[in-house]
Amino acid sequence: MRRIAARAEPAGRRRPVHPYLVLLAAIVLPGFGHTLLGLASRGLTLQLFMVVLGWISWHLTTPQHSLAGRLAGGLFVYAVSIMDAYRLARIGWAAFERRRAAAADGVET
């Protein structure tokens, strides 16, 4: 039985961005969390929907509604965007950790 030398990272894979950094980026700059994950088109699409649904809800409400009520459509997509970016980052992080642990424990028979 021969033990394979463990590497810090699996071959051809780079370490993903930490999920908390993605979460912070998604909160501060809408859509940027997806960009950090390499999904810039998804982030841009969510930004577009934020603007469109914010505009629609703004025009469907009256001036008596609060600012959050008038922008409810855009704020909803913003909240979903934050959760989506964090979820994707956690999945990628867990998969990377699993691959790294498997490479470290890999035994060739």
Secondary structure, DSSP 8 states (H G I E B T S, - for coil): -EE----SS-TT------HHHHHHHHHHSTTHHHHHTT-HHHHHHHHHHHHHHHHHHHHHS-TTS-HHHHTHHHHHHHHHHHHHHHHHHHHHHHHHHHHHHHHHH-EE-
